[in-house]
Amino acid sequence: MKNPLRYQISEYDCGPTSLLNALSFLFEREEIPPELIRNIMLYSLDCYGKGGVPGKNGTSRMAMMFLSCFMNGAGSAGLLPIESRYLSGKDVFLGENSFLVDGVRRKGVAVVRLALDGEHYVLFTKCDREKVFLFDPYYLPQGLEEEGVECRTDYPGEYNRIVSFSCFNREGNEPYALGEAEEREAVLIFDRRKKLTAESTIEYFI
Protein backbone atom coordinates (compact mmCIF):
# COMPACT_ATOMS: atom_id res chain seq x y z
CA MET A 1 0.00 0.00 0.00
CA LYS A 2 1.23 3.49 -0.88
CA ASN A 3 0.69 6.54 1.35
CA PRO A 4 -0.12 10.04 0.09
CA LEU A 5 2.91 12.32 0.12
CA ARG A 6 3.17 14.56 3.16
CA TYR A 7 3.82 18.21 3.97
CA GLN A 8 6.46 19.47 6.36
CA ILE A 9 5.19 20.34 9.83
CA SER A 10 7.57 23.23 10.56
CA GLU A 11 9.50 25.89 8.65
CA TYR A 12 12.64 23.73 8.64
CA ASP A 13 11.94 20.04 7.94
CA CYS A 14 11.66 20.13 4.12
CA GLY A 15 14.78 17.95 3.84
CA PRO A 16 13.68 14.95 5.92
CA THR A 17 10.10 15.30 4.67
CA SER A 18 11.26 15.10 1.03
CA LEU A 19 13.43 12.06 1.80
CA LEU A 20 10.52 10.32 3.51
CA ASN A 21 8.29 11.24 0.56
CA ALA A 22 10.83 9.60 -1.73
CA LEU A 23 10.44 6.35 0.22
CA SER A 24 6.64 6.65 0.17
CA PHE A 25 6.62 7.24 -3.58
CA LEU A 26 8.98 4.38 -4.46
CA PHE A 27 8.03 1.67 -1.98
CA GLU A 28 5.00 0.06 -0.41
CA ARG A 29 4.34 1.14 3.17
CA GLU A 30 4.82 -2.41 4.43
CA GLU A 31 8.30 -2.62 2.87
CA ILE A 32 9.86 0.45 4.51
CA PRO A 33 12.02 -0.49 7.52
CA PRO A 34 11.71 1.73 10.62
CA GLU A 35 15.52 1.90 10.83
CA LEU A 36 15.59 3.94 7.63
CA ILE A 37 12.96 6.39 8.91
CA ARG A 38 14.80 6.68 12.22
CA ASN A 39 18.12 7.53 10.59
CA ILE A 40 16.63 10.10 8.22
CA MET A 41 15.20 11.95 11.21
CA LEU A 42 18.31 11.40 13.34
CA TYR A 43 20.81 12.88 10.88
CA SER A 44 18.77 15.63 9.21
CA LEU A 45 17.90 19.04 10.72
CA ASP A 46 21.55 19.34 11.70
CA CYS A 47 22.09 23.05 10.92
CA TYR A 48 22.03 25.65 13.69
CA GLY A 49 20.07 28.87 13.43
CA LYS A 50 20.68 32.26 14.99
CA GLY A 51 21.64 32.01 18.64
CA GLY A 52 22.77 28.42 18.17
CA VAL A 53 19.29 26.91 18.06
CA PRO A 54 19.59 23.35 16.63
CA GLY A 55 17.59 22.57 13.51
CA LYS A 56 16.54 26.15 12.79
CA ASN A 57 18.60 26.30 9.62
CA GLY A 58 17.35 23.07 8.12
CA THR A 59 19.43 20.19 6.78
CA SER A 60 23.03 20.46 5.58
CA ARG A 61 24.59 19.17 2.39
CA MET A 62 26.81 16.93 4.50
CA ALA A 63 23.74 15.30 6.06
CA MET A 64 22.20 14.71 2.63
CA MET A 65 25.45 13.19 1.38
CA PHE A 66 25.62 10.91 4.45
CA LEU A 67 21.99 9.82 4.09
CA SER A 68 22.53 9.04 0.40
CA CYS A 69 25.43 6.77 1.43
CA PHE A 70 23.33 5.25 4.21
CA MET A 71 20.55 4.37 1.76
CA ASN A 72 23.09 2.64 -0.48
CA GLY A 73 24.31 0.73 2.54
CA ALA A 74 20.75 -0.26 3.45
CA GLY A 75 20.33 -1.56 -0.10
CA SER A 76 23.54 -3.56 0.05
CA ALA A 77 22.54 -5.01 3.43
CA GLY A 78 19.19 -6.16 2.06
CA LEU A 79 17.01 -3.90 4.21
CA LEU A 80 15.31 -2.49 1.12
CA PRO A 81 16.03 -2.71 -2.65
CA ILE A 82 17.13 0.93 -2.63
CA GLU A 83 19.91 2.70 -4.52
CA SER A 84 21.04 6.32 -4.24
CA ARG A 85 23.41 8.76 -5.90
CA TYR A 86 24.48 12.14 -4.52
CA LEU A 87 24.91 14.96 -7.06
CA SER A 88 26.46 18.37 -6.54
CA GLY A 89 27.66 21.48 -8.34
CA LYS A 90 27.46 21.63 -12.12
CA ASP A 91 26.08 18.09 -12.30
CA VAL A 92 22.75 19.48 -11.08
CA PHE A 93 20.81 21.04 -13.97
CA LEU A 94 17.83 20.36 -16.22
CA GLY A 95 18.35 19.70 -19.93
CA GLU A 96 20.25 17.47 -22.32
CA ASN A 97 22.61 15.00 -20.58
CA SER A 98 21.13 15.91 -17.19
CA PHE A 99 21.61 13.30 -14.46
CA LEU A 100 18.37 14.54 -12.87
CA VAL A 101 16.30 14.07 -16.02
CA ASP A 102 17.96 10.73 -16.75
CA GLY A 103 17.35 9.46 -13.20
CA VAL A 104 13.70 10.45 -13.07
CA ARG A 105 13.05 8.97 -16.52
CA ARG A 106 14.57 5.71 -15.27
CA LYS A 107 11.73 5.58 -12.69
CA GLY A 108 13.78 7.12 -9.91
CA VAL A 109 13.07 10.25 -7.88
CA ALA A 110 15.25 13.20 -6.91
CA VAL A 111 15.40 15.21 -3.70
CA VAL A 112 16.60 18.61 -4.92
CA ARG A 113 17.80 21.71 -3.11
CA LEU A 114 16.51 24.94 -4.68
CA ALA A 115 15.17 28.38 -3.82
CA LEU A 116 11.82 29.13 -2.20
CA ASP A 117 12.17 32.08 0.15
CA GLY A 118 15.53 30.61 1.14
CA GLU A 119 17.07 27.19 0.54
CA HIS A 120 14.47 24.46 0.25
CA TYR A 121 14.12 20.77 -0.66
CA VAL A 122 11.47 19.27 -2.98
CA LEU A 123 10.91 15.87 -4.59
CA PHE A 124 11.02 15.35 -8.37
CA THR A 125 8.76 12.40 -9.26
CA LYS A 126 8.26 12.64 -13.06
CA CYS A 127 9.36 14.70 -16.05
CA ASP A 128 8.69 15.11 -19.74
CA ARG A 129 10.74 16.98 -22.33
CA GLU A 130 10.04 20.44 -20.91
CA LYS A 131 8.57 20.14 -17.41
CA VAL A 132 9.14 18.47 -14.05
CA PHE A 133 6.34 17.08 -11.90
CA LEU A 134 7.36 17.59 -8.28
CA PHE A 135 6.01 17.47 -4.76
CA ASP A 136 6.80 20.59 -2.75
CA PRO A 137 6.39 19.83 0.98
CA TYR A 138 5.82 23.49 1.86
CA TYR A 139 2.05 23.90 2.12
CA LEU A 140 0.73 27.05 0.43
CA PRO A 141 -3.10 27.16 0.62
CA GLN A 142 -3.27 29.91 -2.03
CA GLY A 143 -0.84 28.23 -4.41
CA LEU A 144 2.12 30.04 -5.99
CA GLU A 145 1.78 32.73 -8.65
CA GLU A 146 4.95 32.31 -10.70
CA GLU A 147 5.44 32.07 -14.45
CA GLY A 148 6.26 28.52 -15.47
CA VAL A 149 4.77 27.02 -12.29
CA GLU A 150 1.42 25.23 -12.19
CA CYS A 151 -0.04 24.26 -8.81
CA ARG A 152 -2.07 21.03 -8.57
CA THR A 153 -3.94 19.29 -5.76
CA ASP A 154 -5.44 16.32 -7.61
CA TYR A 155 -2.44 13.95 -7.43
CA PRO A 156 -1.56 13.81 -3.70
CA GLY A 157 0.47 10.63 -4.11
CA GLU A 158 2.60 11.95 -6.98
CA TYR A 159 3.00 15.73 -7.31
CA ASN A 160 1.56 19.15 -6.49
CA ARG A 161 3.57 21.34 -8.89
CA ILE A 162 4.41 21.21 -12.60
CA VAL A 163 7.45 23.39 -13.30
CA SER A 164 9.22 24.23 -16.56
CA PHE A 165 12.91 23.40 -16.99
CA SER A 166 13.69 27.10 -17.49
CA CYS A 167 12.63 27.91 -13.92
CA PHE A 168 15.19 25.52 -12.45
CA ASN A 169 18.24 26.53 -14.48
CA ARG A 170 18.29 30.10 -13.18
CA GLU A 171 21.18 31.08 -10.90
CA GLY A 172 19.29 33.61 -8.78
CA ASN A 173 16.89 33.27 -5.85
CA GLU A 174 13.65 33.13 -7.81
CA PRO A 175 11.16 30.38 -6.81
CA TYR A 176 12.48 26.95 -7.83
CA ALA A 177 15.76 28.31 -9.20
CA LEU A 178 18.65 25.88 -8.58
CA GLY A 179 20.92 28.84 -7.82
CA GLU A 180 24.65 29.20 -8.41
CA ALA A 181 26.04 26.19 -10.23
CA GLU A 182 28.77 25.48 -7.68
CA GLU A 183 26.27 25.37 -4.77
CA ARG A 184 23.70 22.99 -6.25
CA GLU A 185 22.74 19.65 -4.74
CA ALA A 186 20.43 16.69 -5.39
CA VAL A 187 19.99 13.07 -4.28
CA LEU A 188 18.76 10.48 -6.78
CA ILE A 189 16.93 7.51 -5.27
CA PHE A 190 15.76 4.31 -6.99
CA ASP A 191 13.85 1.14 -6.27
CA ARG A 192 16.35 -1.25 -7.89
CA ARG A 193 13.54 -3.57 -8.98
CA LYS A 194 11.90 -0.88 -11.11
CA LYS A 195 14.90 1.12 -12.34
CA LEU A 196 14.93 1.22 -16.14
CA THR A 197 18.13 0.19 -17.90
CA ALA A 198 19.15 -0.24 -21.51
CA GLU A 199 19.38 -3.98 -20.96
CA SER A 200 15.97 -4.45 -19.36
CA THR A 201 13.71 -2.30 -21.53
CA ILE A 202 13.53 -0.05 -24.55
CA GLU A 203 11.05 2.25 -22.77
CA TYR A 204 13.89 4.37 -21.42
CA PHE A 205 14.95 5.44 -24.92
CA ILE A 206 11.51 6.48 -26.14
ZAFI-938804 format. One record per residue (C-alpha): residue in three letters; x, y negated, z negated. Coordinates in steps of 0.5 Angstrom, whole numbers, padded with zeros to 4 digits. Layout:
+------+-------+-------+-------+
| rest |     u |     v |     w |
+------+-------+-------+-------+
|  ALA |     X |     Y |     Z |
...
+------+-------+-------+-------+
***
This chain:
+------+-------+-------+-------+
| rest |     u |     v |     w |
+------+-------+-------+-------+
|  MET |  0000 |  0000 |  0000 |
|  LYS |  0002 | -0007 |  0002 |
|  ASN |  0001 | -0013 | -0003 |
|  PRO |  0000 | -0020 |  0000 |
|  LEU |  0006 | -0025 |  0000 |
|  ARG |  0006 | -0029 | -0006 |
|  TYR |  0008 | -0036 | -0008 |
|  GLN |  0013 | -0039 | -0013 |
|  ILE |  0010 | -0041 | -0020 |
|  SER |  0015 | -0046 | -0021 |
|  GLU |  0019 | -0052 | -0017 |
|  TYR |  0025 | -0047 | -0017 |
|  ASP |  0024 | -0040 | -0016 |
|  CYS |  0023 | -0040 | -0008 |
|  GLY |  0030 | -0036 | -0008 |
|  PRO |  0027 | -0030 | -0012 |
|  THR |  0020 | -0031 | -0009 |
|  SER |  0023 | -0030 | -0002 |
|  LEU |  0027 | -0024 | -0004 |
|  LEU |  0021 | -0021 | -0007 |
|  ASN |  0017 | -0022 | -0001 |
|  ALA |  0022 | -0019 |  0003 |
|  LEU |  0021 | -0013 |  0000 |
|  SER |  0013 | -0013 |  0000 |
|  PHE |  0013 | -0014 |  0007 |
|  LEU |  0018 | -0009 |  0009 |
|  PHE |  0016 | -0003 |  0004 |
|  GLU |  0010 |  0000 |  0001 |
|  ARG |  0009 | -0002 | -0006 |
|  GLU |  0010 |  0005 | -0009 |
|  GLU |  0017 |  0005 | -0006 |
|  ILE |  0020 | -0001 | -0009 |
|  PRO |  0024 |  0001 | -0015 |
|  PRO |  0023 | -0003 | -0021 |
|  GLU |  0031 | -0004 | -0022 |
|  LEU |  0031 | -0008 | -0015 |
|  ILE |  0026 | -0013 | -0018 |
|  ARG |  0030 | -0013 | -0024 |
|  ASN |  0036 | -0015 | -0021 |
|  ILE |  0033 | -0020 | -0016 |
|  MET |  0030 | -0024 | -0022 |
|  LEU |  0037 | -0023 | -0027 |
|  TYR |  0042 | -0026 | -0022 |
|  SER |  0038 | -0031 | -0018 |
|  LEU |  0036 | -0038 | -0021 |
|  ASP |  0043 | -0039 | -0023 |
|  CYS |  0044 | -0046 | -0022 |
|  TYR |  0044 | -0051 | -0027 |
|  GLY |  0040 | -0058 | -0027 |
|  LYS |  0041 | -0065 | -0030 |
|  GLY |  0043 | -0064 | -0037 |
|  GLY |  0046 | -0057 | -0036 |
|  VAL |  0039 | -0054 | -0036 |
|  PRO |  0039 | -0047 | -0033 |
|  GLY |  0035 | -0045 | -0027 |
|  LYS |  0033 | -0052 | -0026 |
|  ASN |  0037 | -0053 | -0019 |
|  GLY |  0035 | -0046 | -0016 |
|  THR |  0039 | -0040 | -0014 |
|  SER |  0046 | -0041 | -0011 |
|  ARG |  0049 | -0038 | -0005 |
|  MET |  0054 | -0034 | -0009 |
|  ALA |  0047 | -0031 | -0012 |
|  MET |  0044 | -0029 | -0005 |
|  MET |  0051 | -0026 | -0003 |
|  PHE |  0051 | -0022 | -0009 |
|  LEU |  0044 | -0020 | -0008 |
|  SER |  0045 | -0018 | -0001 |
|  CYS |  0051 | -0014 | -0003 |
|  PHE |  0047 | -0011 | -0008 |
|  MET |  0041 | -0009 | -0004 |
|  ASN |  0046 | -0005 |  0001 |
|  GLY |  0049 | -0001 | -0005 |
|  ALA |  0042 |  0001 | -0007 |
|  GLY |  0041 |  0003 |  0000 |
|  SER |  0047 |  0007 |  0000 |
|  ALA |  0045 |  0010 | -0007 |
|  GLY |  0038 |  0012 | -0004 |
|  LEU |  0034 |  0008 | -0008 |
|  LEU |  0031 |  0005 | -0002 |
|  PRO |  0032 |  0005 |  0005 |
|  ILE |  0034 | -0002 |  0005 |
|  GLU |  0040 | -0005 |  0009 |
|  SER |  0042 | -0013 |  0008 |
|  ARG |  0047 | -0018 |  0012 |
|  TYR |  0049 | -0024 |  0009 |
|  LEU |  0050 | -0030 |  0014 |
|  SER |  0053 | -0037 |  0013 |
|  GLY |  0055 | -0043 |  0017 |
|  LYS |  0055 | -0043 |  0024 |
|  ASP |  0052 | -0036 |  0025 |
|  VAL |  0045 | -0039 |  0022 |
|  PHE |  0042 | -0042 |  0028 |
|  LEU |  0036 | -0041 |  0032 |
|  GLY |  0037 | -0039 |  0040 |
|  GLU |  0041 | -0035 |  0045 |
|  ASN |  0045 | -0030 |  0041 |
|  SER |  0042 | -0032 |  0034 |
|  PHE |  0043 | -0027 |  0029 |
|  LEU |  0037 | -0029 |  0026 |
|  VAL |  0033 | -0028 |  0032 |
|  ASP |  0036 | -0021 |  0033 |
|  GLY |  0035 | -0019 |  0026 |
|  VAL |  0027 | -0021 |  0026 |
|  ARG |  0026 | -0018 |  0033 |
|  ARG |  0029 | -0011 |  0031 |
|  LYS |  0023 | -0011 |  0025 |
|  GLY |  0028 | -0014 |  0020 |
|  VAL |  0026 | -0021 |  0016 |
|  ALA |  0031 | -0026 |  0014 |
|  VAL |  0031 | -0030 |  0007 |
|  VAL |  0033 | -0037 |  0010 |
|  ARG |  0036 | -0043 |  0006 |
|  LEU |  0033 | -0050 |  0009 |
|  ALA |  0030 | -0057 |  0008 |
|  LEU |  0024 | -0058 |  0004 |
|  ASP |  0024 | -0064 |  0000 |
|  GLY |  0031 | -0061 | -0002 |
|  GLU |  0034 | -0054 | -0001 |
|  HIS |  0029 | -0049 |  0000 |
|  TYR |  0028 | -0042 |  0001 |
|  VAL |  0023 | -0039 |  0006 |
|  LEU |  0022 | -0032 |  0009 |
|  PHE |  0022 | -0031 |  0017 |
|  THR |  0018 | -0025 |  0019 |
|  LYS |  0017 | -0025 |  0026 |
|  CYS |  0019 | -0029 |  0032 |
|  ASP |  0017 | -0030 |  0039 |
|  ARG |  0021 | -0034 |  0045 |
|  GLU |  0020 | -0041 |  0042 |
|  LYS |  0017 | -0040 |  0035 |
|  VAL |  0018 | -0037 |  0028 |
|  PHE |  0013 | -0034 |  0024 |
|  LEU |  0015 | -0035 |  0017 |
|  PHE |  0012 | -0035 |  0010 |
|  ASP |  0014 | -0041 |  0005 |
|  PRO |  0013 | -0040 | -0002 |
|  TYR |  0012 | -0047 | -0004 |
|  TYR |  0004 | -0048 | -0004 |
|  LEU |  0001 | -0054 | -0001 |
|  PRO | -0006 | -0054 | -0001 |
|  GLN | -0007 | -0060 |  0004 |
|  GLY | -0002 | -0056 |  0009 |
|  LEU |  0004 | -0060 |  0012 |
|  GLU |  0004 | -0065 |  0017 |
|  GLU |  0010 | -0065 |  0021 |
|  GLU |  0011 | -0064 |  0029 |
|  GLY |  0013 | -0057 |  0031 |
|  VAL |  0010 | -0054 |  0025 |
|  GLU |  0003 | -0050 |  0024 |
|  CYS |  0000 | -0049 |  0018 |
|  ARG | -0004 | -0042 |  0017 |
|  THR | -0008 | -0039 |  0012 |
|  ASP | -0011 | -0033 |  0015 |
|  TYR | -0005 | -0028 |  0015 |
|  PRO | -0003 | -0028 |  0007 |
|  GLY |  0001 | -0021 |  0008 |
|  GLU |  0005 | -0024 |  0014 |
|  TYR |  0006 | -0031 |  0015 |
|  ASN |  0003 | -0038 |  0013 |
|  ARG |  0007 | -0043 |  0018 |
|  ILE |  0009 | -0042 |  0025 |
|  VAL |  0015 | -0047 |  0027 |
|  SER |  0018 | -0048 |  0033 |
|  PHE |  0026 | -0047 |  0034 |
|  SER |  0027 | -0054 |  0035 |
|  CYS |  0025 | -0056 |  0028 |
|  PHE |  0030 | -0051 |  0025 |
|  ASN |  0036 | -0053 |  0029 |
|  ARG |  0037 | -0060 |  0026 |
|  GLU |  0042 | -0062 |  0022 |
|  GLY |  0039 | -0067 |  0018 |
|  ASN |  0034 | -0067 |  0012 |
|  GLU |  0027 | -0066 |  0016 |
|  PRO |  0022 | -0061 |  0014 |
|  TYR |  0025 | -0054 |  0016 |
|  ALA |  0032 | -0057 |  0018 |
|  LEU |  0037 | -0052 |  0017 |
|  GLY |  0042 | -0058 |  0016 |
|  GLU |  0049 | -0058 |  0017 |
|  ALA |  0052 | -0052 |  0020 |
|  GLU |  0058 | -0051 |  0015 |
|  GLU |  0053 | -0051 |  0010 |
|  ARG |  0047 | -0046 |  0012 |
|  GLU |  0045 | -0039 |  0009 |
|  ALA |  0041 | -0033 |  0011 |
|  VAL |  0040 | -0026 |  0009 |
|  LEU |  0038 | -0021 |  0014 |
|  ILE |  0034 | -0015 |  0011 |
|  PHE |  0032 | -0009 |  0014 |
|  ASP |  0028 | -0002 |  0013 |
|  ARG |  0033 |  0002 |  0016 |
|  ARG |  0027 |  0007 |  0018 |
|  LYS |  0024 |  0002 |  0022 |
|  LYS |  0030 | -0002 |  0025 |
|  LEU |  0030 | -0002 |  0032 |
|  THR |  0036 |  0000 |  0036 |
|  ALA |  0038 |  0000 |  0043 |
|  GLU |  0039 |  0008 |  0042 |
|  SER |  0032 |  0009 |  0039 |
|  THR |  0027 |  0005 |  0043 |
|  ILE |  0027 |  0000 |  0049 |
|  GLU |  0022 | -0004 |  0046 |
|  TYR |  0028 | -0009 |  0043 |
|  PHE |  0030 | -0011 |  0050 |
|  ILE |  0023 | -0013 |  0052 |
+------+-------+-------+-------+
***
